[in-house]
């Protein structure tokens, strides 16, 4: 095993960031391709930057964020956070009682790890399922959670979405929607309503996913709940700071759904190209992906690596040799190791898909050559 624990995941991320820094400094930013779908951005004018003081910034920008945030997310009020995970934690700290149940429905397991980890902090009983026929709400349930779009961009069925909300509200149980990428993916590509418009009490999105905003979170929902959650947010320092608030505001203003639509059409071209050499790549709404277990099925050489290790090594080869950033090298501990090539990013618009296909094939061929050497694989992941 190469990646054995959360510390290993932190160390591989540090190495990936060092590789990215070296690439930018010694080659160029233009030759680096962020295909994570999480590239985000920080849009700000010089005059706006001059207002980013501790108290002046929120005074100037938070009110306007209320307006554009509600338009983007729905709900009665929005709350900017330093991470989506922070909003999930604050919601669970506010609404979930010790010993009570939290039940979670999503289109495909597993859930984002921040949800069960937050439940563990309050000693709540947590369960999740992707089988709607098995979903139920037991007695003593404090919160129902729904994921709009999974970490691998599996989008929830709209009818099931509505039914889960109805089931919860029949029992007067609040519903929190983890809509990290779904707030845009569901609504733009799949024409689903906003989570709050469907009746969700709380919805949370990531402001760097499929939009040009910062790494942060934006929560929307019922004003009374938002206010109560905001107390916990401020108590534990989970609020977004002025620069992030400004970047969220401008990120939403500059969000262009047409980019998602374009990536939705381009992904078929890339998928067809990859199918000439591979069997187990799968399309996503905005690109293509290969899960760790499917990558293992593509490998013909004998080796002792785990499926996740293969994904980490493959993704580091893509980064080191071709400057292609995918999620596994830079992800936080517990994130999915699925390798996605997301075509909704600005970098992807400048990348010829035939050339991208050649880079993926070349990296895979190099992976097959080194999988028999575990020490070499470990060096690729951990050594700059």
C-alpha positions as CSV (number, residue, x, y, z in Angstrom):
1,X,0.0,0.0,0.0
2,X,1.2,3.5,-0.9
3,X,-1.6,5.6,0.7
4,X,-2.4,4.1,4.1
5,X,-4.0,6.9,6.1
6,X,-5.0,10.6,6.2
7,X,-1.4,11.7,6.8
8,X,-0.3,10.0,3.6
9,X,-3.1,11.9,1.8
10,X,-1.9,15.2,3.2
11,X,1.7,14.4,2.2
12,X,0.8,13.5,-1.4
13,X,-1.2,16.7,-1.7
14,X,1.8,18.7,-0.5
15,X,4.0,17.0,-3.1
16,X,1.4,17.7,-5.8
17,X,1.3,21.4,-4.9
18,X,5.1,21.5,-5.1
19,X,5.0,20.0,-8.6
20,X,2.3,22.6,-9.7
21,X,4.4,25.4,-8.3
22,X,7.5,24.3,-10.1
23,X,5.6,23.8,-13.4
24,X,4.2,27.4,-13.2
25,X,7.5,29.0,-12.3
26,X,9.7,27.0,-14.7
27,X,7.4,26.4,-17.6
28,X,4.2,28.4,-17.8
29,X,0.7,28.6,-16.3
30,X,-0.7,28.3,-19.8
31,X,0.9,24.8,-20.3
32,X,-0.8,23.6,-17.0
33,X,-4.3,22.1,-17.4
34,X,-6.6,22.1,-14.4
35,X,-9.3,19.5,-15.3
36,X,-10.6,19.0,-11.8
37,X,-13.7,21.0,-12.2
38,X,-12.6,22.7,-9.0
39,X,-10.3,25.3,-10.4
40,X,-12.4,28.2,-9.1
41,X,-10.9,31.7,-9.3
42,X,-10.7,35.1,-7.7
43,X,-12.3,37.8,-9.7
44,X,-11.8,41.3,-8.2
45,X,-11.1,44.8,-9.4
46,X,-8.4,46.9,-7.8
47,X,-11.0,49.2,-6.3
48,X,-12.7,46.2,-4.7
49,X,-9.5,44.8,-3.3
50,X,-8.8,48.1,-1.6
51,X,-12.0,47.5,0.4
52,X,-11.0,44.1,1.8
53,X,-10.6,45.2,5.4
54,X,-11.8,43.1,8.3
55,X,-15.1,45.1,8.8
56,X,-15.3,47.3,5.7
57,X,-15.3,44.2,3.4
58,X,-18.3,42.5,4.9
59,X,-20.2,45.8,5.2
60,X,-19.7,46.5,1.5
61,X,-20.0,43.0,-0.1
62,X,-22.2,40.8,2.2
63,X,-25.5,42.6,1.4
64,X,-25.0,42.3,-2.3
65,X,-24.0,38.6,-1.9
66,X,-27.4,38.1,-0.2
67,X,-29.1,39.3,-3.4
68,X,-27.1,37.3,-6.0
69,X,-26.7,34.3,-3.7
70,X,-30.5,34.0,-3.2
71,X,-30.9,34.3,-7.0
72,X,-28.3,31.6,-7.5
73,X,-29.4,29.2,-4.7
74,X,-33.0,30.1,-3.8
75,X,-34.0,30.3,-0.2
76,X,-34.7,33.3,2.1
77,X,-31.1,34.0,3.2
78,X,-27.6,33.0,2.4
79,X,-24.5,32.5,4.6
80,X,-20.9,32.5,3.2
81,X,-18.6,29.9,4.8
82,X,-14.9,29.1,4.5
83,X,-15.7,25.6,3.2
84,X,-18.8,23.6,2.2
85,X,-17.6,21.2,4.9
86,X,-17.8,24.0,7.4
87,X,-21.5,24.6,6.6
88,X,-22.2,20.9,7.0
89,X,-20.5,20.8,10.3
90,X,-22.2,23.9,11.6
91,X,-25.6,22.6,10.5
92,X,-25.1,19.3,12.3
93,X,-23.8,21.0,15.4
94,X,-27.0,23.2,15.4
95,X,-29.7,20.7,14.4
96,X,-28.6,17.2,15.5
97,X,-29.0,16.0,19.0
98,X,-26.7,13.5,20.6
99,X,-27.9,10.0,20.2
100,X,-30.4,10.9,17.5
101,X,-30.4,9.7,13.9
102,X,-29.2,11.3,10.7
103,X,-30.3,9.6,7.5
104,X,-28.8,10.4,4.1
105,X,-30.0,9.5,0.6
106,X,-27.7,10.0,-2.4
107,X,-27.6,8.7,-6.0
108,X,-24.3,6.8,-5.4
109,X,-22.3,5.9,-2.4
110,X,-20.2,7.1,-0.6
111,X,-21.2,10.4,0.8
112,X,-18.7,13.2,1.3
113,X,-16.7,12.3,4.4
114,X,-17.5,15.6,6.1
115,X,-21.1,14.4,6.8
116,X,-20.4,11.2,8.8
117,X,-17.4,12.9,10.5
118,X,-19.6,15.7,11.7
119,X,-22.2,13.3,12.9
120,X,-19.5,11.4,14.9
121,X,-18.6,14.7,16.6
122,X,-22.0,15.0,18.1
123,X,-22.4,11.2,18.8
124,X,-25.3,10.9,16.3
125,X,-26.2,7.7,14.6
126,X,-25.5,8.1,10.9
127,X,-26.7,6.0,7.9
128,X,-26.6,6.4,4.2
129,X,-28.0,4.6,1.2
130,X,-28.2,5.0,-2.6
131,X,-31.1,2.5,-2.8
132,X,-34.3,4.5,-2.7
133,X,-36.3,1.4,-1.9
134,X,-34.3,0.9,1.2
135,X,-34.4,4.5,2.4
136,X,-36.5,5.1,5.5
137,X,-36.6,7.7,8.3
138,X,-36.6,6.0,11.8
139,X,-37.9,7.5,15.0
140,X,-35.7,10.0,16.8
141,X,-34.3,11.4,13.5
142,X,-32.9,15.0,13.8
143,X,-31.9,15.6,10.2
144,X,-32.4,14.2,6.7
145,X,-29.5,14.8,4.3
146,X,-29.8,14.6,0.5
147,X,-26.9,14.9,-2.0
148,X,-27.8,16.6,-5.2
149,X,-24.7,15.5,-7.1
150,X,-22.1,13.1,-5.8
151,X,-18.4,13.6,-5.7
152,X,-18.3,11.7,-9.0
153,X,-21.1,13.9,-10.5
154,X,-23.9,11.3,-10.2
155,X,-27.0,13.4,-10.2
156,X,-30.0,12.5,-8.0
157,X,-33.3,11.4,-9.7
158,X,-35.7,14.4,-9.3
159,X,-38.7,12.3,-8.3
160,X,-36.7,10.6,-5.5
161,X,-35.4,14.0,-4.5
162,X,-38.9,15.3,-4.0
163,X,-40.1,12.2,-2.2
164,X,-37.3,12.3,0.4
165,X,-38.2,15.9,1.1
166,X,-41.9,15.0,1.5
167,X,-41.1,12.1,3.7
168,X,-39.0,14.3,6.0
169,X,-41.5,17.1,6.2
170,X,-44.3,14.8,7.0
171,X,-42.4,14.1,10.2
172,X,-41.4,17.8,10.7
173,X,-37.7,16.9,10.2
174,X,-35.5,19.5,8.4
175,X,-33.7,18.6,5.2
176,X,-30.1,19.6,4.4
177,X,-29.0,19.3,0.7
178,X,-25.3,18.8,0.0
179,X,-25.4,20.6,-3.4
180,X,-21.7,21.2,-3.7
181,X,-21.6,20.9,-7.5
182,X,-25.3,20.1,-7.9
183,X,-26.4,23.7,-7.4
184,X,-25.1,24.3,-11.0
185,X,-24.9,20.8,-12.5
186,X,-28.4,19.8,-11.6
187,X,-30.0,23.0,-12.5
188,X,-28.1,23.9,-15.7
189,X,-27.4,20.5,-17.3
190,X,-30.3,18.5,-16.0
191,X,-32.9,21.3,-15.7
192,X,-33.8,20.5,-12.1
193,X,-35.1,23.2,-9.7
194,X,-33.0,24.8,-7.0
195,X,-32.9,22.7,-3.9
196,X,-34.7,25.3,-1.8
197,X,-37.4,25.6,-4.5
198,X,-38.0,21.9,-4.0
199,X,-38.6,22.5,-0.3
200,X,-35.2,21.9,1.2
201,X,-34.7,23.7,4.5
202,X,-30.9,24.1,3.9
203,X,-28.8,23.8,0.8
204,X,-25.0,24.2,0.6
205,X,-22.8,24.6,-2.4
206,X,-19.1,24.8,-3.1
207,X,-18.2,28.1,-4.7
208,X,-15.2,26.8,-6.6
209,X,-17.1,23.8,-8.2
210,X,-18.1,24.4,-11.9
211,X,-17.9,28.2,-11.3
212,X,-15.2,30.9,-11.2
213,X,-15.3,31.4,-7.4
214,X,-13.0,30.8,-4.5
215,X,-12.7,27.6,-2.5
216,X,-15.5,28.2,-0.1
217,X,-19.1,27.4,0.8
218,X,-22.4,29.2,0.4
219,X,-25.5,28.1,2.4
220,X,-29.0,29.1,1.6
221,X,-32.3,28.3,3.2
222,X,-35.0,29.3,5.7
223,X,-34.0,32.5,7.5
224,X,-34.6,31.2,11.0
225,X,-32.4,28.2,10.4
226,X,-29.7,30.2,8.7
227,X,-29.6,32.6,11.7
228,X,-29.3,29.7,14.2
229,X,-26.6,28.0,12.1
230,X,-24.7,31.4,11.8
231,X,-24.3,31.4,15.6
232,X,-22.3,28.2,15.4
233,X,-20.4,29.4,12.4
234,X,-19.2,32.5,14.2
235,X,-18.5,30.6,17.4
236,X,-16.2,28.2,15.7
237,X,-14.6,30.5,13.1
238,X,-16.2,28.8,10.1
239,X,-17.3,32.0,8.4
240,X,-15.9,33.2,5.1
241,X,-13.5,36.1,5.3
242,X,-13.9,39.3,3.3
243,X,-11.7,38.3,0.3
244,X,-13.7,35.0,-0.1
245,X,-17.0,36.9,0.2
246,X,-16.0,39.3,-2.6
247,X,-14.8,36.4,-4.7
248,X,-18.0,34.5,-4.1
249,X,-20.0,37.5,-5.2
250,X,-18.1,38.0,-8.4
251,X,-17.9,34.3,-9.1
252,X,-21.7,34.0,-9.1
253,X,-22.0,37.2,-11.2
254,X,-19.6,35.7,-13.7
255,X,-21.0,32.2,-13.7
256,X,-21.9,31.1,-17.3
257,X,-24.1,28.1,-17.6
258,X,-23.2,27.9,-21.3
259,X,-19.8,26.6,-20.3
260,X,-21.4,23.6,-18.7
261,X,-23.6,23.0,-21.8
262,X,-20.5,23.2,-24.0
263,X,-18.6,20.7,-21.8
264,X,-21.7,18.4,-21.9
265,X,-21.4,18.2,-25.7
266,X,-17.6,18.0,-25.9
267,X,-17.4,15.1,-23.4
268,X,-18.8,12.7,-26.0
269,X,-15.9,13.4,-28.4
270,X,-13.4,12.7,-25.7
271,X,-15.2,9.6,-24.6
272,X,-15.2,8.2,-28.1
273,X,-11.5,8.9,-28.5
274,X,-10.7,7.1,-25.2
275,X,-12.8,4.1,-26.2
276,X,-10.3,3.4,-29.0
277,X,-7.8,2.4,-26.3
278,X,-9.7,1.8,-23.1
279,X,-12.7,-0.2,-22.0
280,X,-13.8,1.2,-18.6
281,X,-13.8,5.0,-18.9
282,X,-17.2,6.4,-18.3
283,X,-18.9,9.7,-19.3
284,X,-19.8,12.3,-16.7
285,X,-22.2,15.2,-17.3
286,X,-19.2,17.5,-18.0
287,X,-16.4,15.1,-19.0
288,X,-15.1,11.6,-18.5
289,X,-13.9,9.6,-15.5
290,X,-12.3,6.4,-14.5
291,X,-12.9,4.9,-11.0
292,X,-10.1,3.2,-9.2
293,X,-11.6,-0.2,-9.6
294,X,-12.1,0.3,-13.3
295,X,-8.5,1.6,-13.7
296,X,-7.4,-1.7,-12.1
297,X,-9.4,-3.6,-14.7
298,X,-7.5,-1.8,-17.5
299,X,-4.1,-2.8,-16.1
300,X,-2.7,-6.0,-17.6
301,X,0.5,-6.2,-15.7
302,X,0.8,-8.1,-12.4
303,X,1.2,-5.8,-9.3
304,X,0.5,-5.5,-5.6
305,X,-1.0,-2.0,-5.6
306,X,-4.5,-1.3,-4.3
307,X,-7.1,0.2,-6.7
308,X,-6.8,3.6,-5.0
309,X,-3.0,3.5,-5.2
310,X,-3.2,2.9,-8.9
311,X,-5.4,6.0,-9.3
312,X,-3.0,8.1,-7.3
313,X,0.0,6.9,-9.3
314,X,-1.8,7.4,-12.7
315,X,-2.9,10.9,-11.7
316,X,0.6,11.9,-10.6
317,X,2.0,10.7,-13.9
318,X,-0.5,12.9,-15.7
319,X,0.6,15.8,-13.5
320,X,4.4,15.3,-13.7
321,X,4.6,14.4,-17.4
322,X,1.8,16.5,-18.9
323,X,0.8,19.2,-16.4
324,X,-2.7,17.7,-16.2
325,X,-4.3,18.3,-12.8
326,X,-6.9,15.8,-11.7
327,X,-8.5,15.6,-8.2
328,X,-6.6,12.6,-6.6
329,X,-3.2,14.4,-6.3
330,X,-4.6,17.6,-4.8
331,X,-7.6,16.2,-2.9
332,X,-8.2,16.4,0.9
333,X,-8.2,13.2,3.0
334,X,-11.2,11.0,2.4
335,X,-12.1,12.4,-1.0
336,X,-12.9,10.2,-4.0
337,X,-9.9,8.8,-5.8
338,X,-11.8,8.7,-9.1
339,X,-9.9,10.5,-11.9
340,X,-12.1,13.0,-13.7
341,X,-11.2,15.0,-16.8
342,X,-13.7,17.8,-16.5
343,X,-14.2,19.9,-19.6
344,X,-16.1,22.7,-18.0
345,X,-12.9,24.5,-16.9
346,X,-11.3,27.4,-18.7
347,X,-8.2,25.4,-19.2
348,X,-10.2,22.7,-21.0
349,X,-11.5,25.1,-23.6
350,X,-7.9,25.7,-24.7
351,X,-7.0,22.0,-24.9
352,X,-7.3,20.0,-28.1
353,X,-9.2,16.8,-27.2
354,X,-7.1,14.7,-29.5
355,X,-4.0,15.9,-27.8
356,X,-5.6,15.2,-24.4
357,X,-6.4,11.7,-25.4
358,X,-2.8,11.1,-26.5
359,X,-1.5,12.4,-23.1
360,X,-3.9,10.1,-21.2
361,X,-2.8,7.1,-23.3
362,X,0.9,7.9,-22.9
363,X,0.4,8.3,-19.1
364,X,-1.4,5.0,-18.9
365,X,1.3,3.2,-20.9
366,X,3.9,4.5,-18.4
367,X,1.7,3.4,-15.5
368,X,1.7,-0.2,-16.9
369,X,5.5,-0.1,-17.0
370,X,6.0,0.8,-13.4
371,X,3.2,-0.9,-11.5
372,X,5.5,-3.9,-10.9
373,X,7.9,-1.6,-9.0
374,X,6.1,-0.4,-5.8
375,X,9.1,1.7,-4.7
376,X,9.0,3.6,-8.0
377,X,5.3,4.1,-7.6
378,X,5.8,5.5,-4.1
379,X,8.5,7.8,-5.3
380,X,6.1,9.2,-8.0
381,X,3.5,10.0,-5.4
382,X,5.6,11.4,-2.6
383,X,8.8,12.8,-4.2
384,X,9.0,16.1,-6.0
